[in-house]
Amino acid sequence: MKSDVTIYTTTMCPVCQMVRQFLTNINVDYNEVNVDFRPIEMMKLIGKTKRLTVPQTNIHGKWVFGFNPEGILQALEQVMEFEEGR
């Protein structure tokens, strides 16, 4: 499945690994931004979401926080419905 998915992570985050593995298991391609190495991206992220924690997953403009498989699936479903409705 091709979609606009970006995960914001840190290097030592076990929950981030859970999100990566979940997306891999359901065949969703994603971009990863490790904010340990990109502090400016972390500041932008905090400005957008007002949250200091990772993982934060952006799915076509919808934010899902932490390891939330149901939230991820719902956001992906909304994207699919949107794309089918075009």
Helices and strands as residue ranges (DSSP letters): E 5-9, H 14-25, E 31-34, H 39-49, E 56-59, E 62-65, H 69-84
